[in-house]
Amino acid sequence: MSKKDNTSYYLQPFLDSLWLESGLSQNTVEAYQRDLIGFTTWLTQFDIDLAAASRQDILRYQTERLREGRKVRSEARLLSTLRRFYRYLCREDIRDSDPTAQIESPRLGRPLPASLTEVEVETLLEQPDVNVALGLRDRTMLEVLYATGLRVSELVGLSFGQVNMRQGLVRCVGKGNKERLVPLGEIALDWLQRYFVESRPVLLKGTVNEDLFPTQRGKAMTRQAFWYLIKRYAKKAGIEKDLSPHTLRHAFATHLLNHGADLRVVQLLLGHADLSTTQIYTHVAKERLKSLHATHHPRG
């Protein structure tokens, strides 16, 4: 039996097992098949059978693919395919050992959070109609969110007593019931002052409510309701990015770092317990700097 025939002998039963035992979709099984056929074809030049491939063979194949420009995520999927295949061979007593056992999966890294440029933030903030009570409330909420980097849940949960206008601070209770003080900045303070005079009394209609940003029914706003507002204003601003409830929080952190803020200061402002959580924003800032260099430098 030739090596090609030999490969078919155990490859097809493996693929069948994916259907029967794991219930994987057709697309997923076909992806496994493509990965294994690709590796088989590469091994042929060295006269090596797929079932007999060594750890070194797999590493050489991965290295060659990376040099060709394959993405790390693609290599992670390939290794996942090979792990499953060689474990199957071991289970069926076709092999004595798994060549992938001592191979570490490629580090994919954390996805960079979606953010907005400073111009996009300005455009977004300008969308609410501040001549009406609800619009003024919305503008103030957006300004406070961008000025402080609060989580949306923290913003909508703020009470009137958590804002110190004289000191320009907001007292926030975040995850784990941990409290932190965050500066508001002059612009956010100006909008809050106007909101307290022109909008909040109109929304409350004479009722007593400690919620900082009540709805027109005088009730606390939900996180989902405010997220809907952000999406509506983003659409009105012509922003087509895939935004999240944390978009302005991400922009807050990224823009601070772009302007030279210390990473540990940003960590404290965001309320991150671990500095490594904040470090993702250094990558966002670096990507922004690289983009600016590529656009504006004569040799970019």
WOPE-V296875 format. One record per pair of residues at least 24 apart in sequence whose ideal C-beta (glycine too) atoms are under 7 Angstrom apart, sorted by the first residue. I is the first residue (numbers start at 1). J is the second residue. D is the distance in whole Angstrom. If there is no record, write none. Layout:
((I/J/D) (I/J/D))
This chain:
((3/49/5) (6/49/6) (7/40/5) (7/49/7) (7/50/5) (10/51/6) (10/89/7) (10/94/6) (11/36/6) (14/85/6) (14/88/5) (17/88/6) (32/81/5) (35/78/5) (35/81/4) (36/81/6) (36/85/6) (51/89/6) (51/94/6) (51/95/6) (53/99/6) (54/99/5) (55/99/4) (55/102/6) (55/103/6) (58/82/6) (58/99/6) (58/100/6) (58/103/6) (59/103/7) (72/106/5) (72/108/6) (73/108/6) (75/106/5) (76/105/6) (76/106/5) (76/108/6) (79/103/6) (79/105/6) (110/280/5) (112/280/7) (112/283/6) (112/284/5) (112/287/7) (113/246/7) (113/250/4) (113/280/7) (113/284/7) (114/241/6) (114/242/6) (114/243/6) (114/244/6) (114/247/6) (114/250/6) (115/247/7) (115/250/4) (115/251/5) (115/254/5) (115/284/6) (116/247/6) (116/251/5) (118/255/6) (120/239/6) (121/146/6) (121/251/5) (123/237/5) (124/233/6) (124/234/6) (124/237/5) (124/239/6) (127/233/4) (127/236/5) (127/237/5) (128/233/7) (133/199/4) (133/202/4) (133/203/6) (134/216/6) (136/194/7) (136/195/6) (136/198/6) (136/199/4) (137/195/6) (137/199/5) (137/203/7) (137/213/6) (138/229/6) (139/191/6) (140/191/4) (140/192/6) (140/195/4) (141/213/5) (141/226/7) (142/248/7) (143/187/6) (143/188/5) (143/191/5) (144/184/7) (144/188/5) (144/192/7) (145/248/5) (146/248/5) (146/251/6) (146/252/6) (147/184/6) (147/185/4) (147/187/7) (147/188/4) (148/182/5) (148/184/6) (149/249/5) (149/252/4) (149/253/6) (149/269/6) (149/270/5) (150/249/7) (151/246/7) (151/249/6) (152/223/5) (152/226/6) (152/227/6) (152/245/4) (153/223/5) (156/213/7) (156/220/7) (156/221/5) (156/222/7) (156/223/6) (156/226/5) (158/212/4) (158/213/7) (159/210/5) (159/211/6) (159/212/6) (160/210/5) (160/212/5) (161/210/7) (162/212/7) (163/192/7) (163/212/6) (165/189/7) (165/192/7) (165/193/7) (172/271/7) (174/271/4) (175/271/7) (178/271/7) (180/268/7) (180/271/5) (182/269/6) (253/281/4) (254/281/6) (254/284/5) (254/285/6) (254/288/7) (257/281/6) (257/282/6) (257/285/4) (258/285/5) (258/288/6))
